[in-house]
Amino acid sequence: MAIDTGSSIPLEARRGRSVARDVIAANSGTFFEWFDLLVYAMFAITISHLFFPTGDAQSALLFSLMTFASSFVVRPVGAVVLGVMADRYGRRTTLSVAALTMLCGTALIAAVPTYAVIGAWAPLLLVVGRLLQGFSVGGEFGCANSYLTEQSPRRRAFFASIQFSTSGFAVMLASVLALVVNHYLTPAQVDAWGWRAPFIFGCLIGPIGLYLRSRISETVEFEKVADQPRRPLAETFESHKRFVLAGAAVAAAGVVASFLNIYMPTFAINNLGISKDAAFTASICSGLVSTIFPLLGGLAADRFGTVKVMRIALVTGVILTFPLFLLLTRAPSLVSLIVVQCTMSCVFYSFYFAPVGSLLSQLFPTSCRTTAVSIAYVASQTFFGGVTPLVVGFLVKSTGSIMSPAYYVTLIAVGALVALYFVRKRVQ
């Protein structure tokens, strides 16, 4: 039975008129996802002493970062459940389910009382909210990526890069709100209610994305296989597991660099003595770069080849990592932090990570694309993403070296370079 797309208008004609609307709708969830993720990371210090009052600031922060990482534990479940749903029943329906689940998780975090009010229930409910968000995000990237890359085979990397540009805009807006809250409110006001304001804002924009997604059209590529029997999970592991692992390894370098950049304000405040205003200002600049340049990365990948562009960006990133962190750690300031974050956003994020959506989509057929992409991407996020702030915090605390992030990024990047070589013949 063909999937009902909700319209009697011929498919090709409908796609010609609705592609812009559909791309905006698909990316609304991406914005919502990253905005909420970033807000938590940027208020990790505040959340740590409100929900984990251990008496030791470093230990409390580690507990807060563990809560941040907890959502990544459930992401594989979301990747499988929502990925299979998207490959069986369509990208459109699954995108709406992911948006609704994210909204529920964000609403819970925005409303949960602190430890001083309800005791141990506070961190428990906070974790539940993060788990709901993690489940949603687990299937969000794969489904949105399949939806976007299936818009046009010739512009696959450009359409995929829009998702990363949207994430960059979320970085910028979350940083602006964090700066406003921390600059114009007193510490007591931030603790009392200010930290909740960005989450409440997320709850307000969530329904808009949900409404937009309920009105999008199904992709042409999915419509072509809608009547065929599909076993996406079995097909993924029976026929494509090598490329799932390789895809996860390729994505890892972009994931680690991106999450390190997200964590950079907390790292700079906690370890380098940089003010909150300066840290969030640098993140705003980084977000601006991450909003504009991923589109150029996507265009370059379509023009010169996905693997070629990603390889050049990755090698460049490895060469620059140590000099950048030496600059930051030896001369910590607003200027040096802006240089480090904007360079990472341009090299690792815009020209390496932004084309990865195109690369992953080309590794798998339509029949299991969302499932396979979701598993590969979420595996990378689970093992290298959410734990990056935790690993960096632990390395800095245990070794006493604030250069630890540079060693970590370089190690993961070398592994990603090997994986990129492995998949080169399967990707245009």
N, C-alpha and C positions, 0 to 999 in steps of 0.2 A: 504494500500500500504506500503510495506517495505521501510525503510529509506535506501537510497543509501549510502553506506559507502565509495564509491570512489574506490572500488577494486573488481576484480572478483575472488580473492584468497579466499578460504574457511575461514570463520571467525576464527575458533579455531586455524588454522595454522598461520593465519596472526597475531593473538594476541600473540602467542608464540614467534614470531620474533620481534614484535614491542613494547612490553610493556615498555622497558627501554626508548625508544624514546618518547613514549606517556606520560610517567611520567614526563620526562624532559620538554616536551612541555606544559603540564598542569601547571607545577610549574613556568614556565617562567613568566606568568601573575601574579602569586602570588608575585614573586620577584619585578616585576615592580610596583605593587600596593603598597607594603609596603615600597619600596625605596622612592617613591614619597611622601607617607604619612609622613615618618620619616624626610625627608629633610625639609618639611614645618615646622614640629615641632621643629627641631633643629635650624632653622633660624627664629623662631617666633619673637624674639626680634628685629632682623634686619628688618624684614617685617613690624613690628609694627610701626616703626618710618618712614619708607619709604612710607607706604600706609595709615597710620592713624596718621598724625601729630597733635595730640590733645594738645601738650604742657605738658602733664602729662604722664610720662613713664609707670606707672602702668596701667592707663586707656588705653593707646595705646596698651599695651600688651594684655589687656582683649579683646579689639576689634580684635586684630590679632587672639587670641584664639577662639573668636566667629566665625571668618571666617573659622578657622580650623574645628570647630564643625559644620559649615553650611552644609558640604558635607554629614553629617550624617542624615540631615533632608530628603534628597532625596534618601537615601539608601533604604528605604522601597519600593519606586517606582521601583528602579532597581531590588530589590529582587523579586518582583511580576512579572514584565515584563520579566526579563531574566530567572527567575525560571520557569515560565510557558513555555517559549520558549524552555528551556532545556528539560522539561518533555514531550513536544509535538513533537519537531522536532529534539531533540538529543543534547547531551552534546557538541559534536564537534563544531557545528555551533555556539552555544551560547558562547563558550569560545573565539572564534575569534571576535565576536561582542563586547564582554566585553573588550578585549585587544585593539581594535580600538578606542572605546570610551575613555578609559583611556589615550591613546596616544594623542587624541585631547585635553583633559583637561590639560595634562602636558605641551603640546606645548603652549597653551594659557598662562599659568602661567609663563613659561620661557620667553615669548615675551612681556607681558603686561608692558607698561610704568608705572612709579611711579606717585604718587600724584602730585609731583612738576611739572610734564610734562603735564598731562591731567586732573588734578583735581579729581573731584568726580568719573569720569569714571574709575579711576585706581582701587579703592576698589571694584567697581561694576564688572569689568571684572575679577578681582581676584576671587570673589565669583562665577562667572559663571564657571571659570576653576575648582574650587573646586566642584561645583555641577556636572559637567561632570564626574569628578573622582569619586564622591560619587555614581552616578548612576551605573557606571561600577562596583565599588567595591560591590554594593548591591547584584549583582548576581554572582560576581566572586567566593566568598568563596563557596557558595552552589553548584555551577556547578562544580568547580574544586574538591571539596570534594566528590561529587557524583561520578565523573569520577575516582578519585583515590581509593575510598573505594570499588568500583565495580570491581576493578582489581582482587581481591582475597578475598573471605569471611574469610579465615583462617588467613590472614595477613592484615585485614581491618585497625586495629589501626596503624600498621607500615606504610602502604601506606598513611594514613591520616596524620601521624606525619611528613611526608616529606614536606608537605605544611608549617608546622610550622617551620621546620628546614630551609626551604628556606626563610621564613620571618626573622628568626634569622640572616641568612647571609646578608639579606638586611639591618638589623640593623647595622651589623658590617661595611658593605661597606659605608653606608650613614654616619656613625660616622667617618670613615676614611676620607672621602671627606670633611666633616664639619671641622675636625681637620686641614686638609691641608689648606683649604681655610682661616680659622681664624688664623692659625699660620704663614703662609707665605705671606699673603696679609695684607696691612694696613687697618685700619677701613674704610678709604675713598674708597679704592679699593673694599672692601667687599660690601659697600653700592652701589658703582657705577655699578659693574658687577659680583663681586665674588659670591654673593648669588645665581645668576642665573646658575652658572656652573653645579651644581649637577642636576638641572632640565633639562639642555641641554643634559647632559649625559643620563638622563632617556629617552629623546626623541630619542637618538641614539640607545638605546638597545630595545626600544619598537617595532620597525619593525621586529627585529629578533624573538621576541616572537610571533608576529602576523604570521610570515611565518611558524614557527614551528607548531603552532596550526592549520594552514590550512591543514596540512598533517597528522594529527593524525587519528587513527581508532576510530570508535564508540565502546562503551562498550558492552560486551556480555549480561549483564543484561538488558540494554535498548533495544538491538536487540530482546530479547525474548518477549517484550511487545509492540514492535513498531507497530504491526498491530492492536492492541486493541484500542478501543475508550477511550480517557482519558480526564478528567476534573480536572486537578491537583489543581487548586485554590479552586474549590467547594469541592473536596474531602478532602483537607487539613482542611478546616473550619467545614465541616460537621462531619468528623470522627476523626480528630486528634488534635483539638484545645487545649485540655488539655496538650498534650505532646509538642505542640509548645511553650506554656507558660512555661512549666517545663524546656524544653531545653534552652529557653532564660535565665531562672534563673540560670541554671547550668553553662552556658557559662559566665554569668555576672562576676563571681569572676576572671576568667582568663582574661576577657576583661579589667576590672578595673586595675588589677595588671600590665598587659602588657602596657596599655596606661600610667599608672603612671611611669613605667620604661622608656617609650619613652620620657615623659615629664621631667624626672629626671635631665637631663643636664640644662634645663631652670630653673627648681626649685633650683638646687644647685648654679647656677650662680647668680640668682636673689635674693635668700633668705639666702644663707649660705656663700656667698663671695668666693666660689670656682672659680678658673680661668677657662676660656673656654678650655684651653688645657687639664687641669685635668678632666673636665666634659666629654669631648669627648673621652678622653683616657679610662675612666671608661665605657663609652657606647660601646667602641670597645671590651673591655673585656667581657661585658655583651652579646654583639652580638656573640662572639665566643662560649660562653656557650650555647646560644640559637640556635646556628647552629648545635652543636654536640649532646647535651643531649636530645632534643625532639625525636630523633630516638631511644634512650634508653627507653624513656617514652612509645613510641609506642610498642616497643618489649615487655616491661614489661606488658602493657595492654593486648596484645595478649596472653601472657603466664599466667598471674595471674588473669586476669579479668579487664575490663575497669573501672567499678565502684569502685572496691577495690583499685586500684592504685590511682584513682582520689581522693577518700576519704582520704586516708593516706596523700597524698600530700597537700590537702586542710587543714586538721587539723594541719599538720606541719607548713604550712604557717601562719595560725592564731596564733599559739604559738610564732612564730619568729618575727612577724610584729613589735610589740612594742619594743622589744630589739634592733632590727635593726635600727629603726628610732631614738631611744634614742642615740644609738652609733653615728649615722650620725649628729644629731642636736647638741649633746654636744661636739663632737670632729670632726667637719667637715674637711675633708682632702681627698686627692686622694685615700688613702688606705681605709678609711671608706666608701667612695662612691663606690669603687670597690666591697667591701664586700657586701654592701646592694644590688647593682644592680645584681651582679652575683648570690647571694642567691635567689633573686626574680626570676631571669631567670631560675634557676635550679628547684626550688620548684613549684612556681605558673605557670610558663610558660611550662617547659619541661615535668613535671610529672603530672600536673593537666590540663593545657590547651591543650597540644598536643594531648592527647587521646580524646578530646571532639568531634573531627570530626567523630571518630568511633562511639561514643555514639549517636550523632545526627542522623547519617545515619541508625542506627539500630532501631530508633524510628518510622521510616516511610517506607512504601512500595515503590518499584521502580516507580510505576505509578505517585506518587506525591512527591518523595523524594527530588528533587532539590528545588521545590517550598517551601515545608515545612521547610527544613533545612535552606534555604535562609531567610525565614521570621523569624524563631527562632533566627538565628545568628544575623541578621541585627537588630531585635528588641533589642537584648542585646547590640549591638554596638551603636545603636541610643540613648538608654536611659542611658548607662553606659560607652560607649567607648569614642567617640569624645568629650563628655562633661566632661570627667575626668580632663583634664588639666584646663578647665574653672572652674569646681567645686573646685578643689584644690586651684587654684589661688584666687577664691572668698573667700573660707574658711580662707586661710592664711591672706588675706587682712582684712576681717571683724572681725575675732577673734583675730588676732595677734599671733596665735599659729602655729609654724612651725611643730607641731606634728599632725596637722589636717589630713594629708594623711593617717596616721596609723589608725585613727578612721574610716575613710571612707572605707578603704580596709577591715577592720575587719567586719564592718556592712554588707557589700555586701557578704563577704565570709560566714557568718552565714546563710544568706538567701539561698545561693547556696548549702550549706550542706543539708538543708531541701529538696530542689528540687532534689538533688542527691538521697536521700532516696526514694523519690516518684517514680523515674523512674527505680529503681534498678532491678525490676523483668522483665523488657522489654529489658534489655541490657546484653549481655554476658560479 
